[in-house]
Amino acid sequence: MFWGAYQYGTVWDDLYSVCDEDTQCTIDHRLDALREKGNQAREPISKHLEDGIFELRAKDKRFLYYFSESREIIFIHAFIKKRNEVLRAHIEKAKERRNEIRRWRLSPNALDN
């Protein structure tokens, strides 16, 4: 059974749309694997950062997400990685958005992929 994939606002679409075709292909394959494996996915597809925040990794693109209790992957922040480590500000932004979704019971947008 596949996991559903959703995004906060347009965070996924915004970064995906500026990627070249080769990077988009990599992202598509990684997303497919993540949707199939869910919270069992490991590197190089997925990496746990902290406090239930994970990153989908594709070249220098990073999509931060968390897993909901109802087999959903919620993408909450995306960026181009320019350093070896993910900056604290990116992780904190992801946590803020996760908390906002939970607090206000927001409905993230379904990914079309």
Number of C-alpha atoms within 10 A of each C-alpha: 8 13 18 18 23 22 21 22 15 18 18 22 14 12 17 19 10 10 14 9 11 10 16 18 13 15 22 15 14 19 21 17 16 22 19 15 14 21 18 8 17 14 10 11 18 24 15 17 13 10 9 12 19 22 24 24 20 21 13 12 20 22 25 29 29 20 18 15 7 8 15 19 24 25 30 25 25 23 17 14 15 10 8 7 8 15 11 9 9 15 19 13 15 23 21 13 16 22 12 13 16 12 9 8 9 11 13 16 16 17 14 7 8
